[in-house]
C-alpha cells in the first residue's frame, strides 16, 4: 500500500479526519460532531479515536504523520492554540503535544485557513503556481499566504490574518479591537448586519439575503456591492504588496459571486496599478470544505521533503 498521512480539520461544529496518500487520493474519511461542551481533552480523545480508527484500518507502517488544521491563533514552534473564538476552552492549549503523546507519531498543528490555502496549492486551484493568497469567506474571514509552496507564518505563526486588514478606516468595530476590518464588511455576518441596516429584516441569514438579491431586490444587491467593494479594497492591497499570480476566494459566500464580484473587480482595477499591468488572477477556490483536509494531510509530506519533523 502507498504511504499516507492523516489530515484533521478541527472546526467548531465538526471534527473531520481523512487519510490521503501522496497523490492526493482520499483513502478513508471520518466526520463527527465537535463535542466542545465536554472540554478540550474530550475533543482530543475523539480526535485520537478517529485517527486510530483510520490507522487500524489502513495500517500503521505506511502512516508518515498527522496534520491538524484548527481555527485560531497558533504558536507554530510550540504547537499551542493561544486563542480561538470558534473553539472555546482551547485558549493556551497544547493541542499538538496532547495528540502526539497519545498517538506516538509526528503531529503538525496549523491554522485552518493556512491549511486550506496549502490544500488549494497542492490539489486545488493553485496547482500551477508556487505563490498564492486565499481568502476564506464565512462567518468571519480568514486567510492564508503561500510563498514558494509553503505557508507564510511570520515570526510566531500569526501571518495571514487577512480578515483583520483595515478596509474602512472609520468602519464598523471588530472584536479584535480594530475598526473597519475586512470581516466586518465582507463576511456572512457583515452581510446580515448590512441587510438589517437596509431594512430587509432583523435576523436574515446571508443565504436569505442572497436569495433576495437573486429575486431582484435592489437593497439586497446593494449589500453585495458593498461587500464587493470591501473585498476589492483588500485584494488591491494584497496585489500591490505581493504581486502574486493568483488570489483565491473560498467559503460559504461564493454562491453570491455574481452579485459581489463585479464591484470587487472594479475596486481592484481602480486601486491597483499592479493588477492593471500584470497577469494577476482572482478566482474561486475549487476544493470547498475539503481544502483544509488536503492541506492538513499535506503537512507531513511537506515536512519530510524539507527534512523536518513535527
C-alpha positions in Angstrom: 0.0 0.0 0.0 1.1 3.6 -0.7 2.3 5.9 2.1 -0.4 8.1 3.5 -0.9 10.8 6.1 -4.0 11.8 8.1 -5.4 15.3 7.9 -7.7 16.6 10.6 -10.0 19.6 10.3 -10.9 20.7 13.8 -13.9 23.0 13.5 -16.3 24.5 15.9 -19.1 22.3 14.6 -17.5 19.2 13.1 -14.3 17.2 13.6 -13.2 15.6 10.4 -10.3 13.3 9.7 -9.1 11.8 6.4 -6.3 9.6 5.2 -4.8 10.9 2.0 -1.9 9.4 0.0 0.9 11.3 -1.7 -1.0 11.6 -4.9 -3.9 13.3 -3.2 -6.3 10.4 -3.1 -8.7 10.2 -0.1 -8.4 6.7 1.2 -10.7 7.0 4.2 -12.7 9.8 5.9 -14.5 10.2 9.2 -16.7 13.0 10.4 -18.1 13.5 13.9 -19.6 16.5 15.8 -17.1 18.5 17.8 -18.0 18.0 21.5 -16.8 21.4 22.7 -19.2 21.3 25.7 -17.2 18.4 27.2 -13.9 20.4 27.1 -10.7 20.2 25.0 -9.4 16.9 26.5 -12.7 15.2 25.4 -12.3 16.7 21.9 -8.7 15.4 21.8 -9.9 12.0 22.8 -12.5 12.0 19.9 -9.8 13.1 17.6 -7.4 10.4 18.7 -10.1 7.8 18.4 -10.8 8.9 14.8 -7.1 8.8 13.9 -6.7 5.4 15.5 -9.7 4.0 13.6 -8.2 5.1 10.3 -4.7 3.9 11.2 -6.0 0.5 12.3 -7.9 0.1 9.0 -5.1 1.2 6.7 -2.1 0.1 8.7 0.5 1.7 10.9 3.6 1.1 8.8 2.6 3.3 5.9 1.4 6.3 8.0 4.0 9.1 7.9 2.3 11.6 10.2 -0.7 13.7 11.2 -1.6 17.2 10.3 -4.2 19.2 12.2 -5.9 22.4 11.0 -7.6 24.4 13.7 -9.2 27.8 13.9 -7.4 30.4 15.9 -4.0 31.9 16.6 -1.3 29.3 16.8 2.3 29.5 18.1 3.9 27.3 15.5 7.0 26.2 17.3 5.1 25.3 20.5 2.1 23.7 18.7 -0.2 25.8 21.0 -3.5 27.4 20.2 -3.3 30.8 22.0 -6.8 31.8 21.4 -9.7 30.7 19.2 -13.2 32.2 19.2 -14.6 29.1 17.5 -13.0 26.7 20.0 -13.9 27.8 23.5 -11.8 26.2 26.1 -8.8 25.8 23.8 -7.0 29.1 24.8 -3.3 28.4 25.5 -4.0 24.7 24.9 -1.0 22.5 23.8 -3.0 20.6 21.2 -0.1 19.2 19.2 1.7 17.7 22.2 -1.6 16.3 23.6 -2.3 14.4 20.4 1.3 13.4 19.8 1.6 11.9 23.3 -1.5 9.8 22.7 -0.5 8.5 19.3 3.3 8.4 19.5 3.6 9.7 15.9 4.6 13.1 14.5 1.9 15.7 14.6 1.9 19.2 12.9 -0.6 21.9 14.0 -1.6 24.6 11.6 -4.2 27.4 11.4 -7.2 26.1 9.4 -7.2 28.9 6.8 -3.4 28.3 6.2 -4.2 24.6 5.8 -6.9 25.4 3.3 -4.5 27.6 1.3 -2.0 24.8 1.3 -4.6 22.3 0.2 -5.6 24.6 -2.8 -1.9 24.8 -3.7 -1.4 21.0 -3.5 -4.6 19.7 -5.1 -6.8 22.6 -6.0 -6.9 25.8 -8.0 -3.3 26.7 -7.2 -1.6 23.6 -8.5 0.1 25.6 -11.3 1.6 28.3 -9.1 4.0 28.4 -6.2 2.7 31.7 -4.7 -0.9 32.5 -3.8 -3.3 34.1 -1.3 -6.5 32.5 -0.1 -9.4 34.4 1.5 -12.0 32.3 3.3 -15.4 34.0 3.3 -17.6 32.6 6.0 -19.0 33.7 9.4 -15.7 35.6 9.6 -12.9 36.0 7.1 -9.7 34.0 7.3 -6.7 34.0 5.1 -3.6 32.0 4.1 -0.5 33.1 2.2 1.6 30.6 0.3 5.1 31.6 -0.8 7.3 29.1 -2.7 4.8 26.4 -2.0 5.0 26.9 1.8 2.8 28.7 4.3 3.9 32.2 5.3 3.8 32.1 9.1 5.6 35.3 10.3 7.7 35.4 13.4 5.4 33.3 15.6 2.7 31.9 13.3 0.1 34.7 13.0 0.8 35.9 9.5 -2.2 35.8 7.1 -4.9 37.2 9.4 -6.4 38.9 6.4 -9.9 39.3 7.8 -8.4 41.9 10.1 -7.0 44.1 7.4 -8.4 47.6 7.6 -10.6 48.4 4.6 -12.7 51.2 6.0 -10.7 53.3 8.5 -13.7 54.6 10.2 -15.8 51.5 9.7 -17.5 49.0 11.9 -15.9 48.0 15.2 -14.5 44.5 15.4 -13.9 42.2 18.3 -10.2 42.3 17.7 -10.1 45.9 18.8 -9.8 47.5 15.4 -12.5 49.3 13.4 -13.2 48.7 9.7 -11.8 45.1 9.5 -12.5 43.3 6.3 -14.6 40.6 8.1 -16.8 43.4 9.5 -17.6 44.5 5.9 -17.5 41.4 3.7 -18.3 38.2 5.8 -21.6 36.4 6.1 -22.1 38.2 9.4 -21.4 41.5 7.8 -24.0 40.8 5.0 -26.6 40.0 7.6 -25.8 43.2 9.6 -25.9 45.3 6.4 -29.3 43.8 5.4 -30.7 44.8 8.8 -29.4 48.4 8.3 -31.1 48.4 4.9 -34.4 47.4 6.4 -34.5 44.0 4.8 -35.1 42.2 8.1 -33.7 41.8 11.6 -32.5 38.2 11.5 -31.8 37.4 7.9 -29.0 35.0 7.1 -26.6 35.8 4.4 -28.2 33.0 2.3 -31.6 34.7 2.7 -30.1 38.0 1.6 -28.6 36.2 -1.4 -32.0 34.8 -2.3 -33.5 38.3 -2.2 -30.7 39.6 -4.5 -31.4 36.7 -6.9 -35.1 37.7 -6.9 -34.1 41.2 -7.9 -34.3 43.0 -4.6 -32.2 46.1 -5.2 -31.4 46.7 -1.5 -30.0 43.2 -1.2 -27.9 43.8 -4.3 -26.6 47.0 -2.7 -25.4 44.9 0.2 -23.4 42.6 -2.0 -22.0 45.6 -3.9 -20.7 47.0 -0.6 -19.3 43.6 0.2 -17.5 43.5 -3.2 -16.0 47.0 -2.7 -14.6 45.9 0.7 -13.1 42.8 -0.8 -11.8 44.7 -3.8 -10.0 47.1 -1.5 -8.4 44.3 0.5 -7.4 42.4 -2.7 -5.9 45.5 -4.2 -3.7 45.9 -1.2 -2.7 42.3 -1.4 -1.9 42.5 -5.1 0.1 45.7 -4.5 2.0 44.0 -1.7 2.8 40.6 -3.1 2.3 40.8 -6.9 1.4 37.1 -6.8 -0.1 35.4 -9.8 -3.2 34.0 -8.0 -5.7 35.2 -5.4 -8.4 32.7 -4.4 -11.7 33.1 -2.6 -13.5 30.3 -0.8 -16.2 29.7 1.7 -19.9 29.9 2.1 -20.3 33.3 0.4 -19.1 32.0 -3.0 -22.7 31.4 -4.3 -23.1 35.1 -4.3 -20.1 35.6 -6.6 -22.2 37.1 -9.4 -23.5 39.8 -7.0 -20.3 40.9 -5.3 -17.6 40.1 -7.9 -18.3 42.9 -10.4 -17.9 45.6 -7.7 -14.9 43.7 -6.3 -13.1 43.6 -9.7 -13.9 47.3 -10.3 -12.4 48.2 -7.0 -9.2 46.1 -7.6 -8.7 47.7 -11.0 -9.2 51.2 -9.6 -6.9 50.7 -6.6 -4.1 48.6 -8.0 -1.7 49.7 -10.7 0.0 46.3 -10.3 -3.3 44.5 -11.1 -3.8 46.5 -14.2 -0.4 45.8 -15.5 0.3 42.2 -14.6 -1.3 38.8 -15.3 -3.0 38.6 -11.9 -5.8 36.1 -11.5 -8.6 36.4 -8.9 -10.7 33.3 -8.9 -12.8 30.9 -6.9 -11.1 28.1 -5.0 -12.3 24.7 -6.1 -11.8 22.3 -3.1 -14.6 23.6 -0.9 -14.7 22.1 2.6 -12.1 19.6 1.6 -9.3 22.1 1.2 -8.4 22.1 4.9 -8.3 18.3 5.0 -6.0 18.2 2.0 -3.7 20.9 3.4 -3.5 19.3 6.8 -2.7 15.9 5.2 0.0 17.5 3.1 1.8 19.0 6.1 3.6 15.7 7.0 4.6 15.1 3.4 6.0 18.6 3.0 7.8 18.4 6.4 9.5 15.2 5.3 10.5 16.7 2.0 12.0 19.7 3.8 13.8 17.4 6.3 11.7 18.4 9.3 9.7 16.5 11.8 6.8 17.9 13.8 
